[in-house]
Amino acid sequence: MKRKVNKVFTWMLICMLFVTMLPINAKADTVTIEITMDFPNTDGTETQPATKLKVKNVKGSTLYLKKKQSFVVKTNSNVKDLSFKIKDKKIATVNSKGKVVAKKDGDTKLIITKKKNPSVKCTLPIRITGNLKITNASELKKVNKDSCVTIKTNYKAKDLNFKSSNTKVAIVDKNGQVLALKAGKTTISVTSKANKNKTIKLKVTIMNNRKGESEEIAKIRKDIEKAILASDIGINPNNDGKVIRLAFPELNEERRKELVKDIRKMAEEAKVAIRSIRREGIDIAKAEQKEGTITEDELKQAENEIQKMTDKKIDEIDKILEGKEKEIMSV
C-alpha cells in the first residue's frame, strides 16, 4: 500500500515538472492534466471490473476431445486470476492452468470462475468422443421419395453444418433432417463448425416407392388400426389392405357428453405432465446450485421462471378445453 502511494506521488511530481517546463510566452491555451488512480480495496487487493468471462479458443458451443487428448482452454482473462473445475472428473480432469485431459467417452462441463469475484464465471460443455461419424448411415444410403430421415452423429447437431450436393433430389436442414424430393442421387456433407477439416460425406440414393415396401406399409397400417382400437374413442376402423376407413357415428347429446368427459380427462393428464416437468426442472436447478454452477439467487430466479411457464401452459390448456367443450356441445 505504502509503495503504491509513493509511486502515485512520483508520477504527480513528474507531471508538475512537465508543466513548469512549458514556455512562459506561450499562448494562453488551457492545459488539462487528468490523473486517474485506482485505490485498493480494504483487503489490499485492487478493484477488478466485472468483465464477462469468455472462452476464446473454442469455436461452437461445445469442446470436443478424443480419449486421452488434452486441450488448454484460453479466456479473455489472466489464467492466474481464474479457478477451473470439472463437473464429472471420471470423464475429464483440469489443472490450475486450464489444461483439460479427456479420460473416457461422455459429457461433462468445465466451470471457470474468477478467484476474486466468484459471480463472474462461464460454463463450457465438453463431449469426449471419437472422430466425427454418422451413426445411422445405413438408414440414409437408400431413402424413399417423400420421406424424411434425420442424420444422427456423435456430435451435437447445433455444432455441425449440413449440405446436400443436389438440392433437387434431397435437401437437408440445420438440424440434419433430410427430405427426399425425387428419385436420384446426392451426397450429404457433415462438417464440424469448430474444425472445417472434420468433414464426412455420405452418398444417398433417393428411390421411387418400391414394391418391397408394401410389407412395411402394411405393418404401419396394422399398427394404426391397433392404436385406434386401443384409444377407446368408439370408432371401429375398417382396413382393406390399402386404405383405413373410419365410420364416425352421428353425434347425439349422450355421445357429446361422453366426448366432453374424454377431453377433460386428457386435459387433466396434460396438466399432470406439465407439473411433473416443473418438478424435474426445479430439481435440476437445485442440483446445479448444490454443485456451485449457479448461485442461490439464480436458483430462486429459475424457480420463478419455471413456475411462470407452468402457469402459462396450464392456462392455455384450460382455454383449449373450454373452446373444445363449446365446439362439441354446440348443435
C-alpha positions as CSV (number, residue, x, y, z in Angstrom):
1,M,0.0,0.0,0.0
2,K,2.8,2.5,1.0
3,R,4.8,1.6,-2.1
4,K,1.7,2.2,-4.3
5,V,1.0,5.6,-2.8
6,N,4.7,6.6,-3.2
7,K,4.5,5.6,-6.9
8,V,1.4,7.7,-7.4
9,F,3.0,10.8,-5.9
10,T,6.2,10.3,-8.0
11,W,4.1,10.4,-11.2
12,M,2.3,13.5,-9.9
13,L,5.7,15.2,-9.4
14,I,6.8,14.3,-12.9
15,C,3.6,15.8,-14.3
16,M,4.2,19.1,-12.3
17,L,7.7,19.4,-13.6
18,F,6.5,18.9,-17.1
19,V,4.0,21.8,-16.6
20,T,6.8,24.1,-15.3
21,M,8.9,23.4,-18.4
22,L,6.2,24.8,-20.7
23,P,7.3,28.2,-22.4
24,I,6.2,31.2,-20.4
25,N,5.3,33.3,-23.5
26,A,3.1,30.5,-24.9
27,K,-0.4,31.4,-25.9
28,A,-3.0,31.2,-23.1
29,D,-4.2,27.8,-24.1
30,T,-5.7,25.7,-21.4
31,V,-3.6,22.7,-20.4
32,T,-5.5,19.9,-18.7
33,I,-3.8,17.1,-16.9
34,E,-6.0,14.2,-15.9
35,I,-4.7,11.8,-13.2
36,T,-6.6,8.6,-12.6
37,M,-5.9,6.5,-9.6
38,D,-7.2,3.0,-8.7
39,F,-7.4,2.9,-5.0
40,P,-7.1,-0.5,-3.4
41,N,-9.9,-2.3,-1.5
42,T,-9.8,-2.6,2.2
43,D,-8.2,-6.0,1.9
44,G,-5.3,-4.7,-0.1
45,T,-6.5,-6.1,-3.5
46,E,-7.2,-3.9,-6.5
47,T,-10.7,-3.4,-7.6
48,Q,-11.5,-5.6,-10.7
49,P,-14.2,-4.7,-13.1
50,A,-16.9,-7.4,-13.5
51,T,-15.9,-8.2,-17.1
52,K,-17.9,-11.0,-18.7
53,L,-15.8,-14.2,-18.8
54,K,-15.5,-15.8,-22.3
55,V,-13.6,-18.7,-23.8
56,K,-11.5,-17.5,-26.7
57,N,-10.1,-20.7,-28.4
58,V,-13.2,-22.9,-28.7
59,K,-15.4,-22.5,-31.7
60,G,-19.0,-23.6,-31.4
61,S,-20.9,-24.3,-28.2
62,T,-19.0,-27.4,-27.1
63,L,-15.4,-28.6,-26.7
64,Y,-14.9,-32.0,-28.5
65,L,-12.0,-34.2,-27.5
66,K,-10.9,-37.7,-28.0
67,K,-10.0,-40.1,-25.2
68,K,-6.6,-39.2,-23.7
69,Q,-6.5,-35.9,-25.7
70,S,-5.6,-32.7,-23.9
71,F,-6.5,-29.1,-24.6
72,V,-5.6,-25.8,-22.9
73,V,-8.7,-23.5,-22.5
74,K,-7.9,-19.8,-23.0
75,T,-10.2,-17.0,-21.9
76,N,-10.3,-13.2,-22.0
77,S,-8.8,-13.1,-18.5
78,N,-5.4,-13.9,-17.0
79,V,-5.2,-17.6,-16.1
80,K,-3.7,-16.7,-12.7
81,D,-6.9,-15.0,-11.8
82,L,-9.1,-18.0,-12.6
83,S,-10.1,-21.3,-11.0
84,F,-11.1,-24.3,-13.1
85,K,-13.5,-27.1,-12.1
86,I,-14.8,-30.2,-14.0
87,K,-18.3,-31.3,-13.1
88,D,-17.6,-35.1,-13.7
89,K,-13.9,-36.0,-13.0
90,K,-14.5,-39.5,-14.3
91,I,-14.9,-38.1,-17.8
92,A,-12.2,-35.4,-17.8
93,T,-9.8,-33.5,-15.5
94,V,-8.5,-30.0,-15.5
95,N,-5.5,-28.3,-13.8
96,S,-4.9,-24.8,-12.4
97,K,-3.7,-23.6,-15.8
98,G,-6.9,-24.7,-17.7
99,K,-5.5,-27.8,-19.2
100,V,-8.3,-30.3,-19.8
101,V,-7.4,-34.0,-20.2
102,A,-10.0,-36.4,-21.6
103,K,-10.4,-39.7,-19.7
104,K,-13.4,-41.6,-21.1
105,D,-16.3,-41.0,-23.5
106,G,-19.2,-38.9,-22.2
107,D,-20.5,-35.4,-21.5
108,T,-19.4,-33.1,-18.7
109,K,-18.9,-29.3,-18.1
110,L,-15.9,-27.1,-17.3
111,I,-16.8,-24.3,-14.9
112,I,-14.4,-21.3,-15.0
113,T,-14.6,-18.7,-12.1
114,K,-12.9,-15.5,-11.2
115,K,-11.0,-16.1,-7.9
116,K,-11.6,-12.6,-6.6
117,N,-15.1,-12.3,-8.0
118,P,-16.9,-15.7,-8.0
119,S,-20.0,-14.2,-9.5
120,V,-18.1,-13.8,-12.8
121,K,-17.9,-17.2,-14.4
122,C,-18.7,-19.2,-17.5
123,T,-19.5,-22.8,-18.3
124,L,-18.1,-24.8,-21.2
125,P,-19.8,-28.1,-22.2
126,I,-17.3,-30.9,-23.0
127,R,-18.0,-34.0,-25.0
128,I,-15.4,-36.8,-25.1
129,T,-16.0,-38.9,-28.2
130,G,-14.1,-40.3,-31.2
131,N,-13.9,-38.9,-34.7
132,L,-17.0,-37.3,-36.3
133,K,-19.2,-40.1,-37.6
134,I,-22.7,-40.7,-38.8
135,T,-24.3,-43.4,-36.5
136,N,-27.3,-44.2,-38.7
137,A,-25.5,-44.3,-42.1
138,S,-27.4,-47.5,-43.2
139,E,-30.7,-45.7,-42.9
140,L,-29.5,-42.9,-45.3
141,K,-27.9,-44.9,-48.1
142,K,-31.3,-45.7,-49.6
143,V,-34.3,-43.4,-48.9
144,N,-37.7,-43.5,-50.3
145,K,-39.1,-40.4,-52.1
146,D,-41.2,-38.0,-49.9
147,S,-39.8,-39.5,-46.7
148,C,-37.8,-37.6,-44.1
149,V,-34.7,-39.1,-42.2
150,T,-32.7,-37.4,-39.5
151,I,-28.9,-37.6,-39.7
152,K,-27.6,-38.9,-36.3
153,T,-23.9,-38.3,-35.3
154,N,-21.8,-38.4,-32.2
155,Y,-21.7,-34.6,-32.3
156,K,-24.5,-32.1,-31.4
157,A,-26.4,-31.0,-34.4
158,K,-26.0,-27.3,-33.5
159,D,-22.2,-27.7,-33.8
160,L,-22.4,-29.1,-37.3
161,N,-23.1,-27.8,-40.8
162,F,-25.1,-30.0,-43.2
163,K,-25.2,-29.7,-47.0
164,S,-26.7,-31.6,-49.9
165,S,-24.8,-31.7,-53.3
166,N,-28.1,-32.0,-55.2
167,T,-30.9,-30.0,-53.7
168,K,-33.3,-31.1,-56.5
169,V,-33.1,-34.6,-55.2
170,A,-32.9,-34.0,-51.5
171,I,-32.5,-31.1,-49.1
172,V,-31.1,-31.1,-45.5
173,D,-31.8,-28.5,-42.8
174,K,-29.7,-27.2,-40.0
175,N,-30.8,-30.0,-37.6
176,G,-29.7,-32.7,-40.1
177,Q,-33.2,-33.6,-41.3
178,V,-33.0,-35.0,-44.9
179,L,-36.1,-34.6,-47.0
180,A,-36.2,-36.8,-50.1
181,L,-37.7,-34.8,-53.1
182,K,-37.4,-37.0,-56.1
183,A,-35.6,-40.1,-57.4
184,G,-31.9,-39.6,-57.9
185,K,-28.5,-39.4,-56.1
186,T,-26.9,-36.8,-53.9
187,T,-24.1,-36.5,-51.4
188,I,-24.7,-35.3,-47.9
189,S,-21.7,-33.5,-46.3
190,V,-21.5,-33.1,-42.5
191,T,-18.9,-30.6,-41.3
192,S,-17.8,-29.5,-37.8
193,K,-18.3,-25.8,-37.2
194,A,-15.2,-25.7,-35.0
195,N,-12.9,-27.5,-37.4
196,K,-13.8,-27.4,-41.1
197,N,-11.3,-30.2,-41.8
198,K,-13.6,-32.5,-39.9
199,T,-16.0,-33.4,-42.7
200,I,-17.7,-36.7,-43.6
201,K,-19.6,-37.4,-46.7
202,L,-22.3,-39.9,-47.4
203,K,-23.8,-40.9,-50.8
204,V,-27.6,-41.1,-50.6
205,T,-29.9,-42.6,-53.2
206,I,-33.5,-41.5,-53.4
207,M,-35.8,-44.1,-54.8
208,N,-39.4,-44.2,-56.0
209,N,-41.7,-46.3,-53.9
210,R,-40.6,-49.9,-54.2
211,K,-42.7,-53.0,-54.4
212,G,-40.9,-54.4,-51.4
213,E,-42.1,-51.5,-49.2
214,S,-45.7,-52.8,-49.3
215,E,-44.9,-55.1,-46.4
216,E,-43.6,-52.2,-44.4
217,I,-46.7,-50.1,-45.2
218,A,-49.0,-53.0,-44.4
219,K,-47.3,-53.2,-40.9
220,I,-47.8,-49.5,-40.4
221,R,-51.5,-49.8,-41.3
222,K,-51.9,-52.6,-38.9
223,D,-50.3,-50.6,-36.1
224,I,-52.6,-47.6,-36.9
225,E,-55.6,-49.9,-36.7
226,K,-54.5,-51.3,-33.3
227,A,-53.9,-47.8,-32.0
228,I,-57.4,-46.6,-33.0
229,L,-59.0,-49.6,-31.3
230,A,-56.9,-49.2,-28.1
231,S,-57.8,-45.4,-27.9
232,D,-61.4,-46.3,-26.8
233,I,-62.9,-43.5,-28.9
234,G,-65.9,-45.6,-30.0
235,I,-64.7,-45.9,-33.6
236,N,-64.1,-49.2,-35.4
237,P,-61.5,-49.0,-38.2
238,N,-62.0,-50.9,-41.5
239,N,-58.7,-51.9,-43.0
240,D,-59.0,-53.3,-46.6
241,G,-55.2,-53.6,-47.1
242,K,-54.9,-50.3,-49.0
243,V,-57.0,-47.8,-47.0
244,I,-58.2,-47.5,-43.4
245,R,-61.8,-46.3,-43.3
246,L,-63.3,-44.8,-40.2
247,A,-67.1,-44.5,-39.8
248,F,-68.0,-41.7,-37.4
249,P,-71.4,-42.2,-35.8
250,E,-73.8,-39.2,-35.6
251,L,-73.2,-37.1,-32.5
252,N,-76.2,-37.3,-30.2
253,E,-76.4,-35.5,-26.9
254,E,-75.2,-38.6,-24.9
255,R,-72.2,-39.1,-27.2
256,R,-71.3,-35.4,-27.0
257,K,-71.2,-35.6,-23.2
258,E,-69.0,-38.7,-23.3
259,L,-66.6,-36.8,-25.6
260,V,-66.5,-33.9,-23.1
261,K,-65.6,-36.3,-20.3
262,D,-62.8,-37.7,-22.5
263,I,-61.3,-34.4,-23.3
264,R,-61.5,-33.3,-19.7
265,K,-59.6,-36.4,-18.8
266,M,-57.0,-35.6,-21.5
267,A,-56.6,-32.0,-20.2
268,E,-56.1,-33.2,-16.7
269,E,-53.4,-35.7,-17.8
270,A,-51.7,-32.9,-19.7
271,K,-51.7,-30.7,-16.6
272,V,-50.2,-33.5,-14.5
273,A,-47.5,-34.0,-17.2
274,I,-46.6,-30.3,-17.1
275,R,-46.4,-30.2,-13.3
276,S,-44.1,-33.2,-13.5
277,I,-41.9,-31.3,-15.9
278,R,-41.9,-28.4,-13.5
279,R,-40.8,-30.6,-10.6
280,E,-38.0,-32.1,-12.7
281,G,-36.8,-28.6,-13.8
282,I,-36.7,-27.4,-10.2
283,D,-34.8,-30.5,-9.2
284,I,-32.2,-29.9,-11.9
285,A,-31.8,-26.3,-10.9
286,K,-31.3,-27.3,-7.2
287,A,-28.7,-29.8,-8.2
288,E,-26.9,-27.1,-10.2
289,Q,-26.9,-24.8,-7.2
290,K,-25.6,-27.6,-4.9
291,E,-22.7,-28.2,-7.3
292,G,-21.9,-24.5,-7.4
293,T,-22.8,-24.0,-11.0
294,I,-25.4,-21.4,-10.2
295,T,-25.9,-19.1,-7.1
296,E,-28.8,-19.2,-4.7
297,D,-30.3,-16.0,-6.2
298,E,-30.1,-17.7,-9.7
299,L,-31.9,-20.7,-8.3
300,K,-34.7,-18.6,-7.0
301,Q,-35.0,-16.8,-10.3
302,A,-35.0,-20.2,-12.2
303,E,-37.8,-21.5,-9.9
304,N,-39.9,-18.4,-10.5
305,E,-39.4,-18.6,-14.3
306,I,-40.3,-22.3,-14.2
307,Q,-43.5,-21.6,-12.2
308,K,-44.5,-18.8,-14.6
309,M,-44.1,-21.1,-17.6
310,T,-46.1,-23.8,-15.8
311,D,-48.9,-21.4,-15.0
312,K,-49.0,-20.1,-18.6
313,K,-49.2,-23.6,-20.1
314,I,-51.9,-24.7,-17.7
315,D,-53.9,-21.6,-18.6
316,E,-53.5,-22.5,-22.3
317,I,-54.9,-26.0,-21.6
318,D,-57.9,-24.6,-19.8
319,K,-58.6,-22.2,-22.7
320,I,-58.3,-25.0,-25.3
321,L,-60.5,-27.3,-23.1
322,E,-63.2,-24.5,-22.8
323,G,-63.2,-23.9,-26.5
324,K,-63.4,-27.6,-27.4
325,E,-66.3,-28.2,-24.9
326,K,-68.3,-25.5,-26.6
327,E,-67.5,-26.9,-30.0
328,I,-68.6,-30.4,-29.1
329,M,-71.8,-29.4,-27.3
330,S,-72.9,-26.9,-30.0
331,V,-75.5,-28.4,-32.3
